[in-house]
């Protein structure tokens, strides 16, 4: 399907940025849709110079939103990761950062009627089948993107967006601990494989000869490390039932170290082998969940806040607070609640023009 232009809104959600579309404005055939998105984003090209992508995984994302087909949700949200250097569009994961802007986009496009003070939008995560509730300010029935909430990795402040998740446990792999074990060994490295909304492979940074405090640029320059991360994640994927993931961005790999800025745990994450400038929302949720389980890799590094407040997960750009409640009376533990605060903002609204 060849189109001259397509209605599009560019939005920042959390520490990610992406193109937001109504499903009705895109080809219904997935291959035609993906071809259009690649041409809009400017992929494959490491610079994405002839498209709207920002040449980073966190800026080469797409949200497709539609009225929900389920009675317990208001809208359906399909996340698509557009690869930068290969002609690949993946739907094998969802994105909690872009989720922070889905509710506002739904209001902007008239899919949801805003409240007079706040609006809560029930969002079905099409990729995983989970449900999230996004709550944000709508004074006098209008979205207010301004506010005084700051999140690490984003300059300035904006209005807070409260995200609460249900049904994220085992959302992609079918269980919280997809290998059936708390700890596995891959290439001589102890790992914990977890899925609380995002499949993640956890390893201690020290076990790979790192401090865990290296910058993304330092990590990205280490080609040997990239090969080791790829080996860890591809072998872990087989154990997690994900199959061949060489062309997929999941599972993520997160290296752990003790917090050094007053948080609960320090992280360095890779998508799939590129160092992440911060950490994904559901990636952080999965990391925090595993860290709370006695015996999991990294549990011994966790510094619990004495007042029971959310866990501050440190990353290269700062920290991200995650509120997790587990039921430890069963084995393995069950997830009762996962919640997080993000911010979001619309950047432009108009027509996007794909390359020919």
C-alpha positions in Angstrom: 0.0 0.0 0.0 1.5 3.3 -1.1 0.5 6.4 0.8 1.5 10.0 0.3 1.2 10.9 4.0 -0.4 9.6 7.2 -1.7 11.4 10.3 0.8 11.1 13.1 1.6 12.6 16.5 5.2 12.6 17.8 5.1 12.1 21.6 7.6 11.6 24.4 6.6 9.0 26.8 8.9 8.6 29.8 12.5 8.3 28.5 11.4 7.2 25.0 10.0 9.0 22.0 7.9 7.6 19.2 5.3 8.0 16.5 1.7 7.6 17.5 -1.0 6.5 15.1 -4.6 5.5 15.1 -4.8 1.9 13.9 -7.4 3.1 11.3 -4.8 5.4 9.7 -2.3 2.5 9.0 -2.5 -0.4 6.6 -4.4 -3.3 8.2 -2.0 -5.8 6.7 1.1 -6.2 9.0 3.6 -6.4 6.2 2.2 -3.3 4.5 2.1 -1.5 7.9 5.7 -2.4 8.7 6.9 -1.4 5.3 5.3 2.0 5.8 6.8 2.4 9.3 10.3 1.6 8.1 10.0 4.3 5.4 8.5 6.8 7.8 11.3 6.1 10.4 14.1 6.1 7.9 15.2 2.5 8.4 17.4 0.8 7.6 20.1 3.5 8.2 22.2 3.9 11.2 21.5 7.7 11.1 17.8 7.4 10.1 18.6 10.6 8.2 15.7 10.3 5.7 13.0 9.7 8.3 11.6 10.6 11.7 13.7 8.2 13.8 16.4 9.5 16.2 19.0 6.8 15.5 18.6 5.2 18.9 16.4 2.3 19.9 14.6 4.6 22.4 13.6 7.0 19.6 12.7 4.4 16.9 9.4 3.4 18.4 5.8 3.3 17.3 2.5 3.2 19.2 -0.7 2.1 17.4 -3.9 2.9 19.3 -7.5 1.9 18.7 -10.8 1.6 20.6 -10.5 -1.5 22.6 -12.1 -4.8 21.7 -12.2 -5.8 25.3 -14.9 -4.7 27.8 -12.5 -4.0 30.6 -10.3 -1.6 28.6 -10.9 1.7 26.8 -8.2 1.5 24.2 -5.8 -1.1 22.7 -2.1 -0.2 22.5 0.1 -2.1 20.1 3.8 -1.3 20.5 6.2 -1.7 17.6 10.0 -1.5 17.8 11.5 -0.3 14.5 15.0 -1.5 14.0 17.5 1.1 12.9 20.0 -0.9 10.9 17.9 -3.7 9.5 14.4 -3.7 7.9 12.8 -5.2 10.9 9.7 -4.2 12.9 9.1 -6.2 16.1 5.9 -6.7 18.2 7.5 -9.2 20.6 7.5 -6.8 23.5 5.6 -3.8 24.8 7.0 -0.4 26.0 6.1 1.0 29.3 7.6 4.4 28.5 5.5 5.1 25.4 2.6 3.8 27.4 2.8 7.0 29.5 1.5 8.9 26.5 -1.1 6.5 25.2 -3.9 7.8 27.4 -3.3 11.4 26.4 -3.1 10.4 22.7 -6.5 8.6 23.1 -8.0 11.8 24.5 -6.3 14.0 21.7 -7.9 11.7 19.1 -11.3 11.6 20.7 -11.2 8.0 21.7 -11.7 8.9 25.4 -13.7 11.7 27.0 -11.6 13.5 29.5 -12.6 14.1 33.1 -12.8 17.6 34.7 -9.8 17.1 37.0 -8.1 13.8 36.1 -8.6 11.2 33.5 -7.9 7.5 33.9 -7.6 5.4 30.8 -7.7 1.6 30.8 -5.1 0.4 28.3 -4.9 -3.1 26.9 -1.3 -4.0 26.1 -1.9 -5.9 22.8 1.7 -7.3 22.7 1.3 -9.0 26.1 -2.4 -9.1 26.9 -1.8 -7.2 30.1 -3.8 -4.2 31.4 -2.6 -0.9 32.6 -4.4 2.2 34.0 -2.9 5.5 33.1 -4.0 8.5 35.1 -3.1 12.1 34.2 -4.3 15.7 34.8 -7.1 17.1 32.7 -8.2 20.3 34.4 -11.4 21.7 32.9 -11.4 18.7 30.6 -8.2 19.6 28.8 -4.9 17.7 28.9 -2.2 19.7 30.8 1.2 18.5 29.9 3.0 21.0 32.2 3.8 20.2 35.7 6.6 19.9 38.3 7.4 16.2 38.1 11.0 15.4 37.0 12.2 12.0 35.8 15.8 11.0 35.3 16.8 11.1 31.6 14.5 13.9 30.6 15.3 17.6 30.9 13.0 19.8 32.9 9.6 18.9 34.4 6.1 17.9 33.2 2.8 16.6 34.5 2.9 13.3 36.3 1.4 10.2 34.8 0.6 7.4 37.2 0.8 3.9 35.6 -0.6 0.9 37.4 -0.2 -2.6 35.9 -2.2 -5.8 36.3 -1.7 -9.1 34.6 2.0 -8.4 33.8 3.3 -11.5 35.6 4.6 -13.8 32.8 3.0 -11.5 30.2 5.4 -12.6 27.4 6.8 -15.9 28.6 3.8 -17.3 30.5 5.3 -17.3 34.0 7.3 -15.0 36.3 10.3 -17.3 36.3 10.1 -18.6 32.7 12.9 -21.2 33.0 11.3 -22.8 36.1 14.4 -21.9 38.1 15.4 -19.0 40.2 19.0 -19.2 38.9 20.5 -20.6 35.7 24.1 -20.7 34.6 25.0 -19.6 31.1 28.6 -19.3 29.8 29.7 -19.7 33.4 27.6 -16.7 34.6 24.8 -17.0 37.1 21.6 -15.4 35.7 18.0 -14.9 36.8 15.4 -14.9 34.0 12.3 -13.0 34.9 9.1 -11.7 33.2 6.9 -9.2 35.0 5.8 -7.5 31.8 9.2 -7.6 30.1 11.5 -10.6 29.7 14.8 -9.7 31.3 18.1 -11.6 31.9 19.8 -10.4 35.1 23.5 -10.9 35.8 25.9 -9.3 38.2 28.1 -6.8 36.5 31.1 -8.1 38.5 30.7 -11.6 37.0 31.4 -10.0 33.6 34.5 -8.2 35.0 32.7 -4.8 35.2 31.9 -2.4 38.1 28.3 -1.8 36.9 28.9 1.9 37.0 30.4 2.3 33.5 28.8 4.8 31.1 26.8 3.7 28.1 29.6 4.9 25.8 32.1 2.9 27.7 30.0 -0.2 27.5 29.1 0.4 23.8 32.8 0.6 22.9 33.5 -2.9 24.3 32.9 -5.3 21.4 33.8 -8.3 23.4 31.1 -7.4 26.0 28.5 -7.1 23.2 29.3 -10.6 22.1 29.0 -11.9 25.6 25.6 -10.1 26.1 24.3 -11.6 22.8 25.4 -15.0 23.9 23.7 -14.7 27.3 20.4 -13.4 25.9 20.1 -15.8 23.0 20.8 -18.8 25.2 18.5 -17.5 27.9 15.8 -17.0 25.4 15.8 -20.7 24.5 15.5 -21.5 28.2 12.6 -18.9 28.5 10.7 -20.4 25.6 11.3 -17.4 23.3 13.0 -19.3 20.6 15.4 -17.6 18.2 15.8 -14.0 19.2 18.7 -12.9 17.1 16.5 -10.5 15.2 14.5 -9.5 18.3 15.1 -6.9 21.0 13.9 -9.3 23.8 14.9 -10.5 26.2 16.7 -7.5 27.6 19.9 -8.0 29.6 20.5 -6.0 32.7 23.7 -6.0 34.7 23.4 -5.3 38.4 25.6 -3.6 41.0 25.1 -2.2 44.5 23.5 1.3 44.4 25.9 4.1 44.9 23.5 7.2 44.8 21.2 6.3 47.7 18.9 4.0 45.6 18.0 0.3 46.0 20.1 -1.2 43.1 22.2 0.0 40.2 21.6 -1.2 36.6 23.0 -1.2 33.1 20.6 -2.4 30.5 21.1 -3.5 26.8 18.6 -3.4 23.9 19.4 -5.9 22.7 23.1 -5.4 22.8 23.3 -1.6 22.7 23.6 0.0 26.1 20.4 1.7 27.2 20.8 5.4 28.2 18.5 4.7 31.2 16.1 1.7 31.7 12.7 0.8 30.3 9.6 1.0 32.5 8.7 -2.7 32.4 12.3 -3.6 32.4 12.7 -1.8 35.7 9.5 -3.5 37.0 11.0 -6.9 36.1 14.4 -6.1 37.6 12.8 -4.9 40.9 10.5 -7.9 41.1 13.4 -10.4 40.8 15.6 -8.4 43.2 12.9 -8.8 45.9 13.1 -12.6 45.7 15.5 -14.2 48.1 18.1 -16.2 46.2 17.7 -14.4 42.8 20.8 -13.0 41.2 21.3 -9.5 42.6 19.0 -10.0 45.7 22.1 -9.7 47.9 22.9 -6.3 46.3 19.5 -4.8 47.0 19.2 -2.0 49.6 15.6 -1.9 50.8 14.4 1.5 51.8 13.7 1.5 55.6 10.3 3.2 55.2 8.9 0.8 52.7 8.8 3.4 49.9 9.2 2.4 46.2 12.5 1.0 45.1 14.8 3.5 43.4 16.4 1.7 40.5 19.5 3.5 39.5 20.6 3.7 35.8 23.0 5.8 33.8 20.7 8.9 33.7 19.6 8.8 37.3 17.0 6.6 38.9 13.4 5.3 38.4 11.1 4.5 41.4 9.2 1.3 41.1 6.5 0.2 43.6 6.2 -3.6 43.7 4.1 -5.7 46.1 4.7 -9.5 46.1 2.9 -12.3 47.8 5.8 -14.3 49.4 3.4 -16.9 50.9 3.5 -18.9 47.7 6.5 -20.3 45.7 7.4 -18.7 43.4 6.0 -15.4 44.8 3.0 -13.9 43.0 2.9 -10.2 41.9 0.1 -8.3 43.6 0.8 -4.8 42.3 3.2 -3.0 40.0 3.1 0.8 39.7 5.3 3.7 38.5 5.3 7.4 37.9 6.3 8.8 34.4 5.8 12.0 32.5 4.8 12.6 28.8 4.4 15.4 26.3 3.1 15.9 22.8 5.9 17.1 20.5 4.0 17.7 17.2 0.9 16.7 15.5 0.4 16.6 11.7 1.1 14.5 8.7 4.2 12.3 8.3 5.6 11.7 4.8 7.3 8.3 4.1 10.2 8.1 1.8 9.4 6.5 -1.6 
